[in-house]
Amino acid sequence: MSIPSSTPNPAPQEHNCAAGETCTVYSVACDDCNGIYAEVFVFETEALRWLAENAEGPNDDTRAELLQLVEKRDDHAFWELLEQSRDDLATYRLDAHDLQLQPNLL
């Protein structure tokens, strides 16, 4: 089973708020030995880093390579390597969510 992902194109500097009106958050949906759950992150690189460190299946050398791919922002190679090395029973998905901020909330 392939790992579907909808990661945005890499950006030189991550900035998750556009003119203070919207914010983007990133969720990693997981179905593994811990059950079905999601982790939420402010920055895409943090979501990918968490996935590299916590996905079931990769050995220590592969985790190090995944982390290098996160730093280089080679998303295609990251997902290919994760797909090849993950546990067959575990699935992961990364999605971006744009949230509309409420003005004058406080």
C-alpha positions in Angstrom: 0.0 0.0 0.0 1.5 3.3 -1.0 1.7 6.3 1.3 -0.4 9.1 0.0 0.9 12.5 0.6 -0.1 16.0 -0.3 3.0 17.9 0.8 3.3 21.4 -0.6 6.4 22.3 -2.7 9.4 23.1 -0.5 10.0 26.7 0.4 13.3 28.3 1.3 11.9 29.7 4.6 8.7 28.4 6.1 6.3 31.0 7.1 2.9 29.6 8.1 0.8 32.8 8.2 -0.3 34.9 5.3 -0.9 38.5 6.1 -2.1 37.5 9.5 -5.4 36.2 8.1 -4.6 32.5 7.6 -2.2 30.0 9.1 -1.2 26.6 7.7 -0.8 23.6 9.9 0.4 20.2 9.0 -1.1 17.0 10.2 0.5 13.5 10.1 -2.3 10.9 10.1 -1.0 7.6 11.4 -2.4 4.0 11.4 0.2 1.9 13.1 0.8 -0.3 16.2 -0.3 2.6 18.4 -3.7 2.8 16.6 -5.2 5.6 14.5 -4.1 9.0 15.5 -2.8 12.3 14.2 0.0 14.7 15.1 -0.2 18.4 14.3 2.7 20.7 13.5 3.1 24.4 12.7 5.9 23.8 10.1 6.1 21.1 7.4 9.7 20.3 8.1 8.8 19.5 11.7 6.1 17.1 10.5 8.5 15.4 8.2 11.2 15.2 10.9 8.7 13.7 13.3 7.7 11.1 10.7 11.3 10.2 9.9 12.0 9.7 13.6 8.7 7.8 14.5 7.6 5.8 11.5 7.5 2.1 12.0 10.0 0.1 10.0 13.1 2.2 9.1 16.3 1.1 10.8 18.7 3.7 12.3 20.7 4.2 9.1 17.5 4.7 7.1 16.2 7.2 9.7 19.4 9.2 9.4 19.0 9.2 5.6 15.3 10.3 6.0 16.4 13.1 8.2 19.0 14.2 5.7 16.3 14.3 3.0 14.1 16.4 5.2 17.0 18.9 5.6 17.6 19.0 1.9 13.9 19.3 1.2 13.9 16.4 -1.2 10.3 15.4 -0.6 10.0 13.0 -3.5 13.1 11.0 -2.3 11.9 11.2 1.3 8.5 9.6 0.5 10.1 6.9 -1.8 12.5 5.9 0.9 9.9 5.9 3.6 7.6 3.8 1.4 10.4 1.2 0.9 11.4 1.0 4.5 8.2 1.3 6.5 6.4 -1.5 8.2 3.8 -3.0 5.8 1.0 -2.7 8.4 1.6 1.0 9.1 0.3 3.9 7.0 1.1 7.6 7.2 -0.2 10.6 5.5 0.9 14.3 5.6 -1.7 17.0 4.8 -1.6 20.8 4.9 -4.6 22.6 6.3 -5.1 26.4 5.8 -6.9 27.8 8.8 -8.8 31.1 8.7 -7.9 33.3 11.6 -10.6 35.2 13.4 -9.6 38.9 13.6 -9.6 40.6 17.0 -9.9 37.3 18.8 -8.4 38.7 22.0 
